[in-house]
Amino acid sequence: MKILQTCPKLNQGGVERGTIEFANYLADNKIDNYICSNGGILVKELTNTTHFTLPVHKKNPVNIIKCAFKLAKYVKNNDIDIIYARSRAPAWVGYFAAKLAKVEYVTTYHGAYSHENIFKKAYSWPMRAGKKIGVISEYIRQHLIDVYNTPEDKMMTAYRCFNQDRFNLDDLNTKELEAIKEKYNLDSGEVILCLVGRFSKTKGQVELVRALSKIKNENWKLLLVGSGDKRVSKKVKDIIKEQKLEDKIILTGNQTKPEYFYAVADICFSVRVTPEAFGRTPLEAQALEKIVIATNKGGHLETVKDGETGFLVQTENLDDWAEKIKQAINLDAETRTNMGKQAKVWVNSKYTLEEMCKSELAICKEVLKK
């Protein structure tokens, strides 16, 4: 079996991480595998995987056709059996290349792509054209049924995951943890809150700061970890200044080791204000024995057990956010610790890297059955 994955670029993002993780799993299991993308900083993380660089990230129809012919030739020359697409523009390339090379074609559906009109639905069509479609959550499975009437037997589940080797308290460097606590003065008795994520309109930074302004007299300190949309970060800073929260909210900027920021926190957030297709953040934080407060839409309904491993808040109701955050802050330390330990057991039972990769390999094996 030889498998070629295609995605836009290998820089950052959930799709890219999943591509790298599956490639390395295949390599570890002595399965020949390839990736076709426009390249990026994550290429260096590949082990025994061949990377074929093409501008498959470009949406121009002429470029798509040119890349499809080049990819088809590459697939034939290397006797590749399956093209595995993970994103829309590369999926068009992959679909046509698979037809030209007469090989199998599968996909993983990573998000509830825009579908407001016929043109947007058409653009994501090749993501639904695979012989099998990997769905990353039950939310995505239901989305495909409701919006596109996708047959159940065409879909196979491949939940997203967390990396057990990386998100494990026992493996973290205590000196690095202490350095973070010292740098941000986290040993002064407050309950430490943490939101890791790219600043954007959908990720919830603005809403979280507004909710916290309602309980500014509670004993908390928030770490906002990440960078991104400068308009969003400016809005966050403006609210902090307006509400006089400068001593309670710290913007750390982008960080390459988010696991250390989860680990120094008592409570973590995943508060996307539009439905999350799945969301790795709740898994990673729970794996590090942290309770998670998340919005009650999309994949969060599957990954956070309300009242057991964390709390779900009503997405449009910031008063509810404030009330649930206050409740979590005022839990006694033993209760919070026990919930965190239960959270770790929960995510390790279902959402490991090994399970994700085994599920994706099962998709490939299924389509090659004679």
Secondary structure, 3 states (H helix, E strand, C coil): CEEEEECCCCCCCHHHHHHHHHHHHHHHCCCEEEEEECCCHHHHHCCCCEEEECCCCCCCHHHHHHHHHHHHHHHHHCCCCEEEECCHHHHHHHHHHHHHHCCEEEEEECCCCCCCCHHHHHHCHHHHCCCCEEECCHHHHHHHHHHHCCCHHHEEECCCCECCCCCCHHHCCHHHHHHHHHHCCCCCCCEEEEEECCECCCCCHHHHHHHHHCCCCCCEEEEEECCECHHHHHHHHHHHHHCCCCCCEEEEECCCCHHHHHHHCCEEEECCCCCCCCCCHHHHHHHCCCEEEEECCCCHHHHCCECCCEEEECCCCHHHHHHHHHHHHCCCHHHHHHHHHHHHHHHHCCCEHHHHHHHHHHHHHHHCCC
